[in-house]
Every structure is written in C-alpha cells, then in structure tokens.
Amino acid sequence: MTVVAFVFLSVGALAFLARLLLGPSLPDRVIALDGLASTVTVGVIVAAARSNSGFEIDIVLVIALVGFVGTGVLARFVERRGG
C-alpha cells in the first residue's frame, strides 16, 4: 500500500517541480514550492509508517516549519514586489 502512496506522491512531486521550473510567474513558483514541501513532508510520513519508527517525526516537523516560514517570506516578497 505504501508503494501506491509513493507512486502518487512522485507524480505530484514531478508536477510541482515542473510548475516550479516552468511557471509563468513568481506566485506560481511560490505555490509550487509550497506544494513540493508538503509532498516531501507527506513522503517522510509514509516512510515513517512503513518502517514503524517514530524518529522521522522530528524531520517532518522541521520540513513543515521551514516550508511554512519559507512560504510566508516568499509571499511577503511577492506582495512587496508587486507580483
């Protein structure tokens, strides 16, 4: 079952990566980066569930926090820059 989850997460990550690299505007790239961070977070959670260990929770918290703060900083930058 985790293999199916990893397949869907990989497809989503590739779509976010394509939008990040090819996005027509900076806000599109910021949203793609946030989606990619969320996808990586869920991927680490699935890996933790597969291995039945709990030490990955620290990694998940750090990735989620960095993604949240990074999105906020980039959104403020886009807002001040004018899109």
C-alpha positions in Angstrom: 0.0 0.0 0.0 2.9 2.4 0.7 4.2 1.7 -2.8 1.0 3.1 -4.2 1.3 6.2 -2.0 4.9 6.7 -3.1 3.8 6.5 -6.8 1.1 9.1 -6.3 3.5 11.3 -4.3 6.1 11.0 -7.0 3.7 12.1 -9.7 2.6 15.0 -7.6 6.2 16.0 -6.9 7.0 15.9 -10.6 4.1 18.1 -11.4 5.1 20.6 -8.7 8.7 20.5 -9.9 7.6 21.2 -13.5 5.5 24.2 -12.3 8.4 25.4 -10.2 10.8 25.3 -13.2 8.4 26.4 -15.9 5.9 28.5 -14.0 5.0 31.7 -15.9 5.0 33.9 -12.8 6.7 34.2 -9.4 3.5 33.5 -7.5 3.1 30.2 -9.4 6.6 29.2 -8.4 6.0 30.1 -4.8 2.8 27.9 -4.7 4.7 25.1 -6.5 7.5 25.3 -3.9 4.9 25.1 -1.1 3.2 22.1 -2.7 6.6 20.4 -3.1 7.5 20.9 0.5 4.1 19.5 1.5 4.6 16.5 -0.8 8.0 15.8 0.8 6.5 16.1 4.2 3.9 13.5 3.4 6.5 11.3 1.8 8.5 11.3 5.0 5.4 10.4 7.0 4.6 7.5 4.7 8.2 6.3 5.0 7.9 6.5 8.8 4.7 4.5 8.7 6.4 1.9 6.5 9.4 1.5 8.8 7.3 1.6 12.0 9.6 4.0 13.7 9.0 7.4 15.2 12.2 9.3 14.8 11.1 10.7 11.4 8.6 12.9 13.2 11.4 15.4 14.0 12.3 15.5 10.4 8.6 16.1 9.4 8.3 18.9 11.9 11.4 20.7 10.6 10.3 20.3 6.9 6.8 21.5 7.7 8.1 24.5 9.7 10.7 25.5 7.0 8.0 25.2 4.3 5.5 27.3 6.3 8.0 30.1 7.1 9.5 30.0 3.6 6.1 30.3 2.0 5.3 33.3 4.3 8.6 35.0 3.5 8.2 34.5 -0.2 4.6 35.6 -0.2 5.6 38.8 1.6 8.4 39.3 -1.1 5.9 38.8 -3.9 3.4 41.2 -2.3 6.0 44.0 -1.9 7.4 43.4 -5.4 4.1 43.6 -7.0 3.6 40.1 -8.4 
